Structures are given as C-alpha cells and as structure tokens.
Amino acid sequence: MKFSETPAWYVIHSRPKCEHIAAGLMQGLPDVETYCPRIKFQRNTKRGKVWFIEALFPSYFFARFIPANSIRAVNHSQSVIRIVDFGGQMTPVADDIIQAIRDEMDGQVIREINVGLKVGDTVELTEGAMKGLKGIVNSIHSGEERVKILMEFLGRESLIEVNASKLLSDYSAREVLAGTAR
C-alpha cells in the first residue's frame, strides 16, 4: 500500500483514559506532532466536588505526521489502538479544523470549564446535612457567592440560602463547552 508523503493531521484512537499519555509518548517520535485537547471541570462525588481532567474527545487525539515515514511508529506507539480510517483509507483532518478546535480551547491544552449557575438551574447540594438533595436556583446574591434555592423538603417547598461552592449544576462541562447548556 502506498502512503502519502505529505504531512497531515490524523485521528488516533487510544486506550481509554490514556489519550494524553499516548500523545506525550508519540511526541518523542521524529517528525510527529500531537495535539490532545483536554478539559478540567468539577464533578460531584461521594467526597463532594472534585476536579477532573478528561480528553475533549475521549479515547482520541490528533497527530500530524508523514504517513510514508511514520505510519509504523505511530501505529505501534504505546497506548495506541489504531489510526482512524474510513474503508481502509486514512483520512486526514484539515488544518483549519485543528485550528478551530485550538480556538475553541482558547489556545490552551487544558481548558478549565466553569459551569456556573443562573436563576432557574437545577442544582444538587454537595455538602452538609442535605447533601444529595436537588433544588432550583431562585436568586443569586453577594457576587455569586450566596445562592437561594427552592427545595422540596419534608413535603413542603422551602427557600434556603447556601454558598454557591456547595452546589453542583446539572449541566456537564461538555454541554457548557459546546454551548448547549442553557
């Protein structure tokens, strides 16, 4: 099979949760450039809010290389499953697509996503005696530090005021980044 002798971006499929590791190791190959955009966000866990960093495209990242020179090294890099192809043909990703992703990431490799809160959002308490209960944001006070939420508790609706840092929005970091939240 004849491979292109022109450098181009390709999508690389990696083992789950190993995208950044595979991209980092592949970066050491001669004439190979990698790009693995990741997002940092908070998620509710049993321990409360915890920061997570995940690949923007789980199990995938991008590599720019000349297939004729580097396909074997790229395909056999640690944590790489395969170079994504369509019908057996490697399909390059246009440079402007990679640039659009970089622009969306504000030029950062790891972009912090702050979900934020607004009136009407459904939220969950992450700390205290009412941990795990959900309510609806009624109002935001003191520069977004204090929030009043409407909760149904013991058969009646009550307004309670809590610190915004103790609330978790129903929106995911990916929804916020994609602009589909709200």
C-alpha positions in Angstrom: 0.0 0.0 0.0 1.3 3.4 -0.9 1.2 6.1 1.8 1.1 9.9 1.4 4.4 11.8 1.6 2.7 15.0 2.7 2.4 15.8 6.4 -1.2 15.9 7.7 -3.2 15.6 10.8 -4.8 12.2 11.6 -7.1 11.0 14.3 -5.5 8.5 16.6 -7.6 6.0 18.7 -6.0 5.3 22.0 -6.8 3.1 25.0 -9.5 4.7 27.3 -8.1 7.4 29.7 -4.7 7.2 28.0 -5.0 9.8 25.3 -2.6 12.3 26.9 -0.1 9.6 27.7 -0.1 8.2 24.2 0.1 11.7 22.8 3.0 12.6 25.1 4.9 9.4 24.2 4.3 9.9 20.5 5.6 13.5 20.7 9.0 11.9 21.1 8.9 10.3 17.7 10.8 12.2 15.0 8.7 14.4 12.7 5.5 13.7 14.7 3.4 16.5 16.3 0.5 15.7 18.6 -2.5 17.6 19.9 -4.6 16.2 22.7 -7.1 18.9 24.0 -8.4 18.3 27.5 -11.0 19.9 29.8 -10.8 20.5 33.5 -14.1 20.6 35.4 -15.7 19.8 38.8 -18.0 16.9 39.4 -19.9 15.7 42.4 -18.6 12.6 44.1 -19.2 10.9 47.4 -16.3 13.1 48.7 -18.0 16.3 47.5 -16.8 18.4 44.5 -13.7 17.0 42.9 -11.7 18.4 39.9 -11.4 16.1 36.9 -9.3 16.4 33.7 -10.5 14.5 30.7 -9.8 14.4 27.0 -12.1 16.6 25.0 -12.5 13.6 22.7 -12.4 10.6 25.0 -10.1 7.9 23.6 -9.0 10.1 20.7 -6.3 12.7 19.9 -4.6 14.1 16.8 -1.2 13.5 15.3 0.5 15.3 12.4 3.0 13.2 10.5 4.0 12.0 7.1 2.4 8.5 6.7 5.1 7.2 4.3 7.8 7.9 7.0 6.0 7.4 10.3 2.9 5.2 10.0 4.5 2.2 11.5 6.0 4.1 14.5 2.6 5.8 15.1 0.6 2.6 14.8 2.8 0.8 17.3 3.2 3.6 19.9 2.3 2.7 23.4 -1.4 3.0 24.3 -2.4 3.5 20.6 -5.1 1.2 19.3 -5.1 2.4 15.7 -5.0 5.3 13.3 -8.7 6.0 12.4 -9.5 5.2 8.8 -12.6 5.0 6.7 -12.9 2.0 4.4 -9.2 1.2 4.9 -8.2 4.7 3.8 -6.5 7.1 6.2 -8.4 10.4 6.1 -6.5 13.5 7.1 -8.1 16.2 9.2 -7.9 19.6 7.7 -5.6 22.1 9.3 -8.4 24.6 9.7 -10.4 22.0 11.8 -7.5 21.6 14.2 -7.2 25.4 14.3 -10.9 25.8 15.1 -10.5 23.3 18.0 -7.5 25.2 19.3 -9.5 28.5 19.0 -12.4 26.9 21.0 -9.9 25.8 23.6 -8.6 29.4 23.8 -5.1 28.2 22.8 -4.8 26.1 25.9 -4.1 22.3 26.0 -6.2 22.0 29.2 -9.1 24.4 29.4 -11.0 24.9 32.7 -14.7 24.8 32.3 -16.8 26.6 34.9 -20.4 25.5 34.6 -21.6 28.5 36.7 -25.2 29.0 37.9 -28.1 31.1 36.8 -31.7 31.5 38.0 -33.8 28.5 37.1 -30.9 26.0 37.0 -31.5 22.6 38.8 -28.7 22.1 41.3 -27.6 19.5 43.8 -26.2 20.1 47.3 -22.7 18.6 47.6 -22.1 19.1 51.4 -23.9 19.3 54.7 -27.0 17.5 56.1 -29.0 17.9 52.9 -26.2 16.5 50.7 -27.6 14.9 47.5 -30.9 16.9 47.6 -31.8 18.9 44.5 -33.4 22.3 44.2 -33.9 25.1 41.7 -31.9 28.4 41.8 -34.2 31.1 42.9 -31.7 34.0 43.2 -28.0 34.8 43.3 -26.5 37.2 45.9 -23.2 38.7 47.0 -21.3 38.4 43.8 -22.5 34.9 43.1 -21.1 33.6 46.4 -24.5 33.0 48.0 -27.5 31.4 46.2 -31.1 30.9 47.3 -32.5 27.7 46.1 -36.1 26.4 46.2 -36.2 22.9 47.6 -38.9 20.4 48.4 -38.1 19.1 51.8 -40.4 17.1 54.2 -43.4 17.6 51.9 -43.1 21.4 51.5 -41.2 23.9 49.5 -38.6 26.0 51.2 -36.2 28.7 50.2 -32.7 28.1 51.6 -29.6 30.1 51.2 -26.3 28.3 50.6 -22.8 29.0 49.4 -22.5 28.5 45.6 -19.4 26.4 46.1 -21.6 23.8 47.8 -23.8 23.4 44.7 -23.4 21.4 41.5 -25.3 22.2 38.4 -27.0 19.6 36.3 -25.1 20.8 33.2 -22.0 19.0 32.2 -18.7 20.6 31.3 -19.1 19.3 27.7 -22.6 20.9 27.4 -21.1 24.3 28.5 -18.2 24.0 26.1 -20.5 23.0 23.2 -22.9 25.9 24.1 -25.8 23.6 24.5 -26.3 24.3 28.2 -29.0 26.9 29.0 
